[in-house]
Amino acid sequence: MLTRQIDELDSRLIHSLAASPRAGILELARQLGVARGTVQARLDRMQRQGVITSFGPDLSPEALGYEVLAFSTLEIAQGRLSDVVAHLAEIPEVLEAHGISGQGDLHCRVVARTNAHLQEVINRMLEVEGIARSTTVIALSDQVHFRALPLVAAAVRER
């Protein structure tokens, strides 16, 4: 079931924020031609609904010196998932870990400064009891960068 949480004005507001992330409420209201209170109420509602999850800066691991991107799939022994996840959360280079279906139990997005550093990160990941098997692949290039804005238009269209 599709949850319809945004409308055309919300879409325009999200796109304005994406284009000018440092714009204030008054500037956004001016750009959209609506009252300042309307913009604030819409932002508050979308935050409560979880549509907008952050106003923080998007960071580039590569610009921070982490030029290697890899994906690790981990097979976890039964009953050890919480131990493994707690361990992975302590490793700064593990950016994400998702429970998955199919081969493996967790799919992790990992960064490293070099291939040698990636080996160190993988070794740290495997220090915890409960990982039965791991497979890691290195990303060679970024073909479609993470994006969510196309979903905004699709959500409005599907209303």
C-alpha positions in Angstrom: 0.0 0.0 0.0 1.4 3.4 -1.0 1.5 6.0 1.7 0.7 9.4 0.2 2.5 11.8 2.4 3.4 14.7 0.1 1.6 16.9 -2.4 2.7 19.3 -5.1 3.7 22.1 -2.7 5.7 19.7 -0.5 7.4 18.5 -3.7 8.3 22.1 -4.7 9.6 22.7 -1.1 11.8 19.6 -1.2 13.2 20.6 -4.5 13.9 24.2 -3.3 15.7 22.8 -0.2 17.7 20.5 -2.5 18.7 23.4 -4.7 19.5 25.7 -1.8 20.1 23.7 1.3 21.1 26.7 3.3 18.0 28.7 2.5 16.0 29.9 5.5 12.3 29.6 6.0 11.7 33.2 4.8 13.7 32.7 1.6 11.9 29.4 0.9 8.5 31.0 1.4 9.5 33.8 -1.0 10.7 31.3 -3.6 7.5 29.3 -3.3 5.1 32.2 -3.1 3.5 31.0 0.2 3.4 32.2 3.8 6.4 31.6 6.1 4.1 29.7 8.5 3.0 27.4 5.7 6.7 26.5 4.9 7.4 25.9 8.6 4.3 23.8 9.1 5.1 21.7 6.0 8.7 21.1 7.0 7.6 20.2 10.6 5.0 17.7 9.2 7.4 16.1 6.8 9.9 15.7 9.6 7.3 14.1 11.8 6.3 11.7 9.0 9.9 10.8 8.4 9.9 12.1 4.8 12.7 14.6 5.7 15.2 12.8 7.8 18.0 15.3 8.1 19.1 18.9 7.4 22.7 18.0 8.0 25.3 18.3 5.3 25.8 15.4 2.8 29.4 14.3 3.2 31.7 12.8 0.6 33.8 10.0 2.1 36.1 10.3 -1.0 36.8 14.0 -0.2 37.6 12.9 3.4 40.3 10.6 2.0 38.3 7.4 1.9 38.7 6.6 -1.8 37.8 2.9 -1.8 34.1 1.9 -1.6 33.2 -1.7 -1.1 30.2 -3.8 -0.3 30.5 -6.8 2.1 27.9 -9.5 2.4 28.0 -11.3 5.8 26.4 -14.6 6.7 25.6 -14.6 10.4 25.3 -17.6 12.7 21.8 -18.0 14.2 21.3 -15.9 17.3 24.4 -13.7 16.8 22.8 -10.9 14.7 22.6 -8.3 17.5 26.3 -9.0 18.5 27.5 -8.6 15.0 25.5 -5.4 14.4 26.7 -3.9 17.6 30.3 -4.7 16.6 29.9 -3.2 13.1 28.4 0.0 14.6 31.7 0.5 16.3 33.7 0.6 13.1 33.6 4.1 11.5 34.3 2.8 8.0 31.1 0.7 8.0 28.7 3.3 6.7 25.6 1.1 6.5 24.5 -2.4 7.2 21.2 -3.7 5.9 19.5 -7.0 6.7 18.9 -8.8 3.4 17.1 -11.7 1.8 18.9 -14.3 -0.4 22.5 -15.1 0.0 23.8 -13.7 3.2 22.2 -11.9 6.1 23.8 -8.4 6.2 24.9 -6.2 3.3 27.4 -3.5 4.4 28.6 -0.4 2.7 32.2 0.1 3.7 34.9 2.7 2.8 38.6 2.7 3.2 41.6 4.9 2.4 43.4 2.3 0.3 43.0 -1.4 -0.6 45.4 -2.3 2.2 43.2 -0.2 4.6 40.1 -2.1 3.3 41.8 -5.3 4.3 42.3 -3.9 7.8 38.6 -2.8 8.0 37.4 -6.3 6.8 39.7 -7.9 9.4 38.1 -5.7 12.1 34.6 -6.6 10.9 35.5 -10.3 11.2 36.8 -10.0 14.7 33.4 -10.6 16.2 32.1 -14.1 16.8 29.1 -15.0 14.7 30.1 -14.3 11.2 30.1 -17.6 9.3 31.2 -16.2 5.9 31.9 -12.9 4.2 32.2 -11.8 0.6 33.5 -8.3 -0.3 33.4 -6.6 -3.7 35.1 -3.3 -4.5 33.1 -0.6 -6.4 35.0 0.5 -9.4 32.9 3.6 -10.3 29.7 5.4 -9.3 27.3 5.0 -12.1 24.1 6.3 -10.5 24.9 8.3 -7.4 22.5 8.0 -4.4 19.4 10.1 -5.1 15.9 10.4 -3.7 14.5 13.5 -5.6 13.1 11.4 -8.5 10.9 9.6 -5.8 9.4 13.0 -4.8 7.9 13.5 -8.3 6.8 9.9 -8.5 5.1 10.1 -5.1 3.2 13.2 -6.2 2.2 11.6 -9.5 0.9 8.5 -7.8 -1.4 10.4 -5.5 
